[in-house]
Amino acid sequence: MEYDRFLVLSLGTGTAKSEGKYDADEAAKWGILGWLTSGHSTPLVDVFTKASGDMVDFHLCTVFQALKSEDNYLRIQDNTLTGTLSSVDVATKENLQNLVKVGEELLKKSVSRVNYLGTGVFEPINKMTNEEALIELAKLLSREKHLREARSPAGN
């Protein structure tokens, strides 16, 4: 297969800033209910969803890097959200408007990737913004669509 022809756009819904969110000494004393709900969060759900997202991102970054096609994988996500912005179940008009603002600001930020082998945090990888990268991706997809239409029989 020609894996270098794959284009992947991964839009993350964002995750709450998790630094210092849980204390290991405190968590060691939790029972079943503590892992299900602690304070105003759900530690067990947080652990599984964060790990799942990180594993997918790590896998895709690694595969695309190994195939020398890192530019074909674009991940856009904000990992600094706090409060209601980081909650998946607050659908108030105010919160949704604030999320739109977060998205607009995210478009202005540099394309970043997690440095899994070094710092473990998102780091800028080039001077291109997320908006510019999305425009380039759209151009590639449009070009591919036109090529496919030109190769297919008329009417199909």
N, C-alpha and C positions, 0 to 999 in steps of 0.2 A: 504494500500500500504506500501511497505517497503522503506520508504523515505531514510533510512540510506544507501541504495544501490545506490543512485544517486551520480554521480561524476560530478562536474561542473568545467570547466576551463574557466575562463573569462579573455580574453586578451583585455585590454583597448588600444585604440589607443593613449592614453595620452591626457592630457589637458594642456593648457597653465597655468603657474603659475598665479593665479587670484588675489592674495593678492594685494590690492592697485590698481587694474586695473581700477576700476570705483570709482568716487567720488560721494557720495550721494547728496551733495549740487549741484554739476554740473548736475547730472542726473535729479534732481527735475526740472530743467529748460528746459530739452529736450522736443521737440515736437515729432510728429510722426517720422519725418526724423532722429532726434537725436537718437531714439531708434533703428532705422534700420541701421544707420551708424554713428559712432562717432570716429573721428581720423582714425585709421587704423583697426578698429574692427567693429563687428556687435553685439552690446549689447543684443538685443532681442534674437538673435540666440544663443549667448553664454549662456544666462540665461536658456533658455529651454534645450539646450543640456547638460549643466552641471547638472541641476536639474534632468533630466531624468536619466542620468548615475548614479547619487548619489542615486536616489530612488531605482533603480534596485539593486545596490550593497547593500544598506541598507536592502532591503527586503530579498535578498538571505542570507546575513550574519545573519539576525535575524532568518530566517527559519532554517538554518543549525545549528545555536546555540541552538535553541529550541529543535531540534531533536537530540542534543548531537552528531552531526556529522560534526563539524566545519572543520575537516581535509579533508572532501570531497569537500570543496569549495576552489578553488585557484584563486585569482584575481591578475593579474600582470599588472601594469600600472605605468607610470611615470608622476607625477603631477608637475614636476619642469621644464618642457620644456619652452624655451623662443624663441623669434624671429621666423625665418622661420621653425624651428623644430616643433613649436607648431601649425603651419598652416596646414590645411588639403588640401590646393590647390597649394602647391609648390612642383612640381614633377620634379625638376631639378635633373640631375645626382648627383651633389654635395650634395644636400639636402637628397636624397635617401641614399647615402653612409653614410652621417652623422646619419641618422635614424637607419641604420644597426648597427653603433657603439653604439648608444643609447640602442638598443636591446641587444647587447652583454654585455654592462655594467649592464643592468637591470638583466640579468641572474645571475650576481655575487652578487647582493644585497640580503639581507635577505627577506624571505617571510614576507609580511606586510599586515595589514588590517587597515581600517579606524576605529578609536576609536570614533564611533558616539555618544556615551553617555558621553564621556569625552572631549578630545581635538578636535575632528573633523578632525584629520589629520592621515595620514598613519603612523603606528607604527609597528616596528618589532614584530612578534609574537613567533618566535623561532630562533634557530641558523641555521636552514636550509636555503640554498640559493634557489632562484627561479629555478635555473637549477636543483638542487637536488630534489626539489619538483616536477618538471616536469618529471624527471626520475622515481620517485616513482609512479606518476600518470600513466605513460606509462606502468610500470610493472603491476599495478592493472588492467588496461585495457587489457593488453595482457593475463594476467591470466584469466580474465573473458571471453575473446574470446575463449581461449582454453577449458575452462569449458563448454561453450555453444556448441562448436564443438563436444566435447566428449558426450554430452547429446543428440545431434540431430541425427536423423536417417542418415545413410550413403547416400551421394549424395544430401542432402537437405541443 
